Amino acid sequence: MVRYRKLVLNVGKSNMMKFITNNSSHSTLHIGNKENYIGERVNTKFLGLQIDNRLNWKNHIEQMIPKLNGACHAVRLMIHISNMNTLKSIYYAYIHSTVKYGIIFGSNSAHSGKIFTLQKKIFRIMAGAQPSTLCRNKVLG
């Protein structure tokens, strides 16, 4: 015979987020028991994504930019001592995974242009191209 235990909510480690629109008024919601209530958050990290209560993705994109800048620096250092296959491996390991997973939700954000600009900069570095050169098919194609 299998006994199932009751699930217990750890109020001290739990957070609550209420999604709101720009036009709605903020109302407080209290969830808990006795003196222990779940705290309401404006933004939180969930499955690697920075989510805020208005779903504007600015915090998430700002979190991605330092990662991509670091990867850009790594590519810039490795361009002189490695071949294109190694650079592609660096790209897919550090840059593509961050962009692919992180931009799925926030691609329509007004701030997502910063991510795509950094990605193009990295492509140009890998191709050895000038900043104004189109290099869409030169690097990963």
Secondary structure as UniProt FT lines:
FT   HELIX           11..13
FT   STRAND          15..16
FT   TURN            22..23
FT   STRAND          32..33
FT   TURN            34..35
FT   STRAND          36..37
FT   STRAND          39..40
FT   STRAND          43..46
FT   TURN            47..48
FT   STRAND          49..52
FT   TURN            53..54
FT   HELIX           58..78
FT   TURN            79..81
FT   HELIX           84..90
FT   HELIX           91..96
FT   HELIX           97..106
FT   TURN            107..108
FT   TURN            110..112
FT   HELIX           113..127
FT   TURN            131..132
FT   TURN            136..138
//
